Amino acid sequence: MSVWKRRPVISWCLYDWANSAYATTVMAGFFPVFFKKYWAEDLAVTDSTFWLALANSLASVLVVFLAPVLGAIADRAGAKKRFLLFFSFMGIVMTAALYLVAEGGWMLALVLYVLASLGFSGGMVFYDALLVNVAEKQKYDLVSALGYGFGYLGGGLLFSFDVILTLFPQSFGLADTSEAVRIAFLSVAVWWGLFSIPVFLFVKEVPVEADLDGQGAVMGGIRQLLDTFHEIRMMKQTFLFLLAYWLYIDGVDTIIRMAVDYGLSIGFDTNGLMTALLLTQFIGFPAAIVFGKLGEKRGARQGIMLGIFVYLLVILWAYQMESVWEFYALAVVIGLVQGGVQSLSRSLYATLIPRNKAGEFFGFYNMLGKFAVVLGPILMGWVGVVTGSSRISILSISILFISGAIILSRVDIAKGQKQARMMEDI
């Protein structure tokens, strides 16, 4: 049966369609700008930047420490969907609450943003882990790519509407742009909640044999977490892949988080940067699916390597660009590879882990991704301060891509998959 006709697959993909609205409209789009110009307008520019960076790092650090433990507990208790529901509900409610924050309420806005980001990132641990429940191993690449493709399209559609809403607020009966942005936050919560419903109704979680109470699940999860550290050390190929992933996804996430800031720092206007974000979203939809097909035919590693090579070219181009049309062009190129690198990394990792411990292992996977969000921008910021040049700072990210590619080339995938199958029987 075609994956397009399988209700669990489509339901799983729709969750990416749902929560990507938060990543696009809130995290990458309106929150950073609205924070500076509305909630924290009275703060010095450097102070507002500091507090926003601290909020992003805090949310990421919380996920870093929680993800592996919660993933282990979810495996022990058969509770991936329950944890996904909890974190999704948290993210949706906190995002909606941003609508209520008055002008000047920057501290409350940051608290809600941290909790909403925790809900978004925490939910991804269990969403990723459900991949092994909706697809056969030979379809991981395609289904993972479909998820990212749905995310780009869904997030892009709502973001497009919200951009129009903020550009022409009076046409929608709104007083001004600030009211339109607050409505945009509310629209993300509604979108996220509505399109999350199918994953809870139609994706079935594989039951576990143990019927643990809450305390038993927690203690068992912690013990399993400690065991996983030992297992990962023994699974050399999986460990190598995780190390490579941490490095190159650090580069990917840093570009996602810092692109708008970099554009502003070299003199581009906000409206142009928002348009570029939209380009990335809509191009990312078909491109992610194409990369999924590439992974099926040529192997996930080759697709990831192609994406890394393109990112290196993007960095070199960004270093010397002078015109806003070049930023648009880079947005197009990034859209062609960003979803592919993310989706193929997820599907390749799914083949290198024990199927019955997916939640726990994806907890580590997401933990490394969040470490990238903490450390990557620091590298770029430190190089910028030391050299006094934003352009040189963007070049520093190439170190992450090159190191990740070298280590990824050394991963023996067939051997790693064999080790994963053996671990399922232990």
N, C-alpha and C positions, 0 to 999 in steps of 0.2 A: 504494500500500500504506500502511495506517495505520502511523504511527510506532511505535505500541505493538507491532506485529508484526515490526518490524525488529530483528534480533538485535544488530547493531552499536550501535544507539541505546540499547537497554536495557542492553547491556554497558557503554557509556560512562556512562550514568546511575548504574549500580551502583557506579562508582568514587566518585561523590559520596556515595552511601549509605555506602560503606566509610570514607572518610577524615573524614567529618563527625563520626564518633564521637570523633575526637581533638579537633576544635574545640569540641564540646559538653561531653563528659565531662572532658577534661583542661584545655584552655585556659580555657573559660568557667566550668567547674564546680568540679571537685575540686582541681586543682593549686593555685590561689591560696589556698584555705582550708587544705589539708593542709600547704602550705609554711609558713604562719604558725603553725599549731597543732601540728605534728609535727616537721618537719625543722628549722625555725628557731625553735623555741619559746624557746630561750635568748637569742635576739637581741631587742633593743628593737623595738617595733612599727614605729617609723619606719625602723629599719635594714632590717628584713625587707621593708618596702614598697619601699625604695630598691633593694635587690638584685633583687627581682622585676621592678620596672620596668626596671632595667638589662638583665635577661635578655630581656625582651620586645623592647626596643629593639635589642639586639644581634642577635637572630634576624632582625628585620625589616631591619636595615641590611645584613646579609649577603645577604639575598635581593635587596635593592635593587641591590647591585653585581653579583651573579651572574646575575640573571634575564635581562637583555638580552643579555649575552655568550653564555650557555648557550642561549638561544633562537635566536640567530643560528647557533651551531654546529649545533644540532639541525636547522635548516633546511638547512644546507649538506651535512650528512652523512645526512639522512633518519633522524634518531635520536630523534624525539620519544618513542617508546615506550621506547627504551633509557634515556633520561634519566628518564622517569617511573618506570621500574622501579628505577633507582638511588635516587632520592629517596624513593620509597615504602618501599623496603627499609630505608633509613636511619631513617625516621620510625617504622616498625614496631618495629625492633630497639631503638631508644632508648626508645620508650614502654614496651616490655616490661621494659627494664632498670630502670625506676622502681620496679618491684616489689621489687628487691633492695636499695634504698637504706634503710639503717637510720635509726632515730630520731636526730636531731641531724646527719644528713649533708646539710646544706642546700647546701653548695658542689657536691657531686657531683650532687645533684638538679637544681641549676640548669644544670650542664653538659649533663646528659642532656636537660633540657627545651629548651635552646637548640638542640641537635642534632635533637631530635624535631620542633621547630617549623620548623627549616630544611627537614627532609624533607617536612613537610606543605606549607609554602608553596612550596618549590621544585618539588614535584610538580605543584602547581596551574598553573604556567606551561605545562607540556606537556599536561596534561589539558585546559585551556582551548583550547589550540592545536589539539587533535584534533577540536574541534567541527566544523571545516570539512571533516573527512574522514568524518563520520557523518551529516551532514544537508545537504540542498539549501538554498540561500540563503533561499528563501521559508519554510523551516521552522526557521530559526535561533532565532526567538523562542520557538517552542513547545518545541523540543528543549532549548534552554538552560534554560527554565523547568522542564522535566521533571527535568533534572539537579539543580537546586536543590531541587525538590520531593522527589525521592528522598533528597537529603541531609538535609533537615529530618526526614523520616520515619525514616530509618535511624538518624541520630544521636539522635533523640528516643526511639526504641525501646530502644536500648542504655542511654541515660542513665536512662530510667525503671527499667530493671532494676537498674542500679547504685545509684540512689537507694534503692530498696527494700532492696538488699543492705546498704547502710550503715545504714539505719534499723533493720533486724532481723537483725544479723549472726549471732546465735545460732541463728536459724531455718535458716540455711544451714550450720551446723556450724563457724562461725568464732568466734574468741576474742573479738574486739571490733571497734569501728568502724575502728580504724586498719588492721587486717588486711583488712577489707572494702574500704577505699579502695585498698589495694595490689592486691587482686584486681581491682578496677575498672580500674586501669591495664593490667593484664594482659589483661583482656577486650577493651579497646580495640585492643590489638595484634593479637589473634586475629581480631577482627571486621574490622579494616582489611585484614589479609592475606587472609582468606578471600574477601571480596567484591571484592577488587581483581583476582582471577584472570580474570574474564570480559573485562575491557578488554584484557588482554594476549593473550587467545586469539582474540577475535572482532572487534576493531577493527583495520582494515587501514590502514596508513600509506601515503600516496602516495609511491612511490619517486622518488628524484631521479636526474638523469642522471649527475652526477659521482660517482665512486667514490673517495672521499678516505680517506687514512690518518689516524691520530689527529692528527699534527702539521699535516697539510694542512687538516683540519676546523677546528682551533683557529685557525690563521692566517686561513683563509678566513672563519671566523665573526667574528673581530675586524674584518677589513676590511668585512664586511657590516654589522656594527654601526655602524661609522663612516658607511657609506653610508646607513644607516637614519636617523641623526640628520639628514642632509641631506634625505632623502626626507620626513621628517615636517615639516620646516620648509617644504617645498614644498607639502605636502598641507594647506592651510590649514584645511579643515573637519575633518579628522582631528585636527589639532593643537588646534583649539578644543574638540572633543569631549573629548580627553584632559585638557585644562585644567579643563573643567566637571566631568568625572568625578572628577578628583583632589580637587576641592573638596567635592562632595556625598558622595562615598564616604568622605571623611575624617569627615564627620559621622556617617554610618552606622556605620563601624567604631569610632568613639569611643564611641558609645552602646552598641555590643555589648561593648566591653572595659570600660567604666566603669559600666555599669548596676548591677552587684552592689555595687561600691564605693560608688556614690551611695546605694543603698538602705541599706547599712550605716551610712553617715555620717549619715543622718537617722533612724536608730533602728530599722530593720526587722531581723527575725531571719533567720538563715541558712536555716532550713528553708523559710520563706516565699519567700525569693529563689530557691531551687532549684525550688520549685513553679512560680514564674513563668517560669523558663527552660524548663521542660517545656511550659508553655502555648504559649510562642513557637514551640517546635519543631513541635508537632503542628498548630497553626493554619497555620504556614508551609508545610506540605506542599500542601494544596489551594489555598491562596492564591497560591503561586508559579505553579501550573498555570493558574489563572484569569488571572493577569497575562500569561502566555504567550499565551493566547487573545486578551486585550485587545491585546497587541502586534501580533498577526496582523491583527486587524480595524481597529484605530484608529491603529496606529503605535507603535513602541517609545518614542519621545520623549514622547508623551502619557501613557503609562503611568508613565514615570519622573517626569514632572512631578507626576502625581497622588500618587505615593509621597512626593516631597519636601514637598508641601503637608501631607500627613498627619504627616510627621515634625515639621514646624514646630508643628502643633497639639499633638503629643506633648510637645515641649519646654516649651511654655507650661503644659501641664497638670502636667508633672513639677515645674516651678518652685514651684507652690503646693500640691502634694498633701500630705496629712497622715496618711492612713490606708493600711494595707497593702492593702486591697481596691483602692485606686486603682493601686497598683503592679501588681496582677494585671490590672486593666483595661488599663493601658498595655502590658503584655506581650502581651495579645490584639491590641491595635491594631498594635503593632510587628510581630507575627507576620503580620498581614494584608498588610503592604507590604514588609517587609525582603527576602524572597526575590525579590519582583517587581522591586524596584529593582536588585538584584544581577544577576538573570538577564537582564533587558531591557538593562541596560548592556552585558553581555557579548555578547549577540546583535546589538545595534546596532553595537557596535565591530567585530564580525566582518564586517559589510557595508561598513565604511569602510576596510578594509585589503586589500592584495594577497593573494590566496588562497595564492600560492606562497611567501609570507613570513610565514605565520601564527605560527610559533613565535617568530620574532624580534619581531614586532609585539606579540604577547601577552606577550613578555618585558617590553616597555615598559609595557604595561597593568598587569601585576602589580607592576612596580616602583613605579608611582604608587600602587597600592593599599597597598603596604608603607610608602611614605613617609607615607601617612595615619596608619598605626598608630604611626609614630614621632612625628609632629608634633601630631596631634589631641589626644591626652591631655595633651600639654604645654600647649596653649592652655587647656584646661579647668583643669588644675592651677595654672597661673600666675594665671588670673583668680581662682581660689579663694583663693590665698595673698594676692593684692593686696587683695581685697575682704573676706576673712575669711568668705565665705559660699559654701557648696556649692551653694545654690540659684541664686545669680547665675552661678556657674561653668557650670551646665548651660545657662543662657540664651546663653552665648557661642557655643555650637555652632550656633545659628541663623544666624550670619554665614556659615558654610560652606555651608549649604543654600541660602540666598538668593543668594549669589554664584554657586554652581554652576548654579542654575536660570536666572539671567540669561544666563550664557554659553551654556548649552545651548540656550536659545531662539534664539540667533543662529547656530546651526549649520545650514548648508544641506545637508541630508542627501543629496538627489538629486545635487548637485554633488560632494559627497564620495565617493559611490559611483561616480560616473563617473571621478573621479581615481584611485580604487583600481583600477578595471578597466584604466585606461591604464598604471598602474604594473606590472601583471602582465606587460605586453608589453615592458617595458624590461629 
